[in-house]
């Protein structure tokens, strides 16, 4: 921000948001709903933009910031699914996280595995870890987080998150339940969010997990990142080579009293040089593809990120205007299913009811 202030000749005042995702979304929703003009620009995640872009709180940016030339440097399907509504672009992505495959190489080595190339390798790893208090796989299955993994596995199996009559969608959920039934994953993960999962992974409890690339700095700070320790790896072989992505984005409050300065800032941060500087200063992956693909752009883990970009289709997560309620409803249905509180048929019906209620209604 200090670099932006210097380059643009403007003063930027920063107000912190709550760290908790639900509290953060509630605070920003209250600010926007009340017509508050004290905040000009807001950083939002996928869940927040999926709600706010439909409600008239934000200024569209396709004519001033996210022009055709600028927007071409971002993932097009992602822009369409997450940042756009009714043909308008309402946000400027600045940081991208790819759902990566992380492995604990020490545990793999102990099991005699160089890598986890297929699902049967996970079974081998679990057999080696039996009765050790460690598990082949870790995940965050708390009700408000599990949709990340449900949508990921549905895509892996070639299914459709919005169609629970699809045999491949059902196969993905059945596989996840077997992971719990066979002890590949710990029942503790049913209350874990990402922070708890990451801590346990750092402590060596799991052989592998799917987690966003932004966690790399957490592993570095804990002294466990490296090719012989915890690192990103190619995915095990599934039916489809696909993974989720998420971004942090800037949006412009339509009630802003400083629209001219705010647009000036957005034009700056959406550009190539500022995106590159952001990545180098924060050690986070920027959202512009041309920066990521620039061979002169150096960042820990960047080669694996480029490999993901090359080898896998990157998809936006399935979100809707009421994402907080929708993901928790799906998470509750899934937990009841894997714990045996609902039959398979009851879960599939409940999951489809969730989709019909939140994703297929015509209010937006």
Protein Blocks (a to p, Z undefined) as FASTA:
>chain_A
ZZmmmmnopacddddddfblklmmmmmmmmmmnopakbfbdcddfklmmmmmmnopaccf
klmmmgmklmmmpcfklmmmmmpgehiafbdcfbdcdddddddfklmmmnopabdfbfkl
mmmmmmmmgonlpafbdcdfbfklmmmmmmmmmmmnopafklckbmklmmmmmmmmmmmm
nopacfklmmccfklmmmmmmnopafbdcddfklmmmmmmnopacfklccdddddddfbd
cdddddddddddfkbcblmmmmmmmmmmmpmklmmmmmmmnopacfblklmmmmkbcceh
klmmmmmmmmpccddddddfklmlmmmmmmmmmmmmmnopacfklmmmmmmmmmmmmmmp
ckZZ
